[in-house]
Amino acid sequence: MTSELTTELVWQELEKQLFAVLGMVTAGNEARTVGIVYVVHQRRLYITSQESAWKVRHIAQNPCVSLTVPIHKRIPVMPWIKIPAATITFSGTADILKPADLPADLLQKLFRGMAVDADQLAATRVIAVTPAGDFITYGVGVSLMTMRDTAKARGRVAV
């Protein structure tokens, strides 16, 4: 594990990214994942979705989720060389919220400046994920050369 990894470093990296893979469990106890776009606000991750979406239904039945955030890596002068993505993975609890229950500044971040009418807003739900336990990382806070040694590239810090 890397000694350079801190909780604050992980949160800073989460705030820089916008894509993650959300893992959940269906009512029939089947694992499902979906790619999502998120924003960080007060140490929670927020995701918009249609009220009718299957991820909203699954989370409403079982709020235990996991998220994996891939972090693209490349060598600036040699972009053709493939480098594995760094990752941040964690589990947490998700809440389904109505947009009206959120502060205006968070809604603006979530919709990224897009115009949203009242009908669209009424059909939208926001999934708020509160991380729990530890962040488990690979390649966060280490150099590309260090990523070659998996024992040194792995990390774990409290949420």
N, C-alpha and C positions, 0 to 999 in steps of 0.2 A: 504494500500500500504506500501511497505517496504521503509524505509528511507535509507537502505544500497545500493539500486539499483542505478547504474550510467550508463551513456551511455558507458563509457569505459569498465565497467564490462560486459555489453551485447556484445560489440564487441569482447572482449577477449573470451567469451563463444562461440560466432559464429566461431571464428578462431579455436577453439578446436574441433568442430564438423565437420562432413562431409556430413551428410544426412539431407534432408529437404523434405517437401511436397510443391510443386509449384502449386499454383492455378491460373487459367486463365479462359477466357471466349471465347467460340467459335464464329464464324461469325454468327451463329444462336442464339446468346445470351444464350447459355447453359453453366453452370459452369462445369469445368473439373479440376481434380487434377492429379498429377503424382509425384511419388517419384523420387528424383534426388540426385546426388552427386555433391558437389560444393567445390570451394575454395574461400577464401577471399583474395582480393588484392586491396589495397588502398580504403578500405571502400566500395567496390562493391563485389557482389557475382557472380562468373562465373561458368557456367554450359556448358558442351559439349553435343552435340547432332548431329545426322545425319541431313543433310540439308532437307531430305525428311520426317522427323518425324512430326507428327501432332502437337506437342507442338511448333515447330518452325513456322509452318503455322499459328497457332492460335495467337501466340505472334506477328507475323508480321502484322496481321490484327488488333490486339488490344494489345498494349504494357502495359496495366495496369495489374499487377500481385500481388499476395500475396505469402508469404512464411511462413511456420511454421516449426520450427526446434525443434524436440523432443530431450530431453536430458535425457538419461537413468539414473534412480536413483535406488540405492539398499543399503541395510544395509550390510556392508562388512562381518560381522560374521554370518549373517542370510540371505543369498542370496535367499532363497526360499520364503521369505516374499515379496509379490507384492507391489511395490510402484508406484504410477502414475508418468509418465514422467513429468519433468519440460518442459516448452515450451517458445519459443520466436516466436512471430508472428509479421509480419509487411507487409505493402503494399509498392509498388514501381513501377518503370517504367523499362521495359526490352528493351534492344537493341539486335538485331541480328547482330553478327560480323563474319567476316571471320578470321580464325586462322592467316593468313598472316598479319592482322592488329594489332596483339597483340605482346607485347615484348616477347623475347625468354624465360625469366625467368618465366613468367606467363604460357606460353605453357608447360614448363617442369612441373610446379606444376599441371596443368590441366590433363596432360596425365600420371602423377605419374610414370615417368620413363619407360613407355611402348614405344616400338619402333613403330613409326607411319610412314608409307610410304607416298609418295606424293599423291597417289590416295586416300588414306584414309583421308588425310588432306584436299584435295579438296572437299570431300563429307561431311566434318564436318562444323558445325556452332557452334558458342559460344554465349550463352545467357548471357548477362551482366545485372544484376539486381542492380539498384540503389535504396536503401531504401528511403522512404519519410515519413514525419510525425513523428509518435512515434513507439517505440518498445513496444509491449504489452507482458508482461511476466507472467508466473506462476511458482513459485518455484525457481526462479533464485535469487541468493544472499541471500537465507534464508535456515535455517536448515530443516532437514526432519520433525522434530516435528512441526515447524512453518507451514509447508506445509499442516498440518491437518486443519488449520484455513484459509479458502479460502480468506478471506478479507486481512489477513496479507501476504499471499503467492502471491497475485497479485501485479503487478507493471507496471509502465508506465514511460518511459523516452523518451526524444526527440532523434531522430536519430542523 
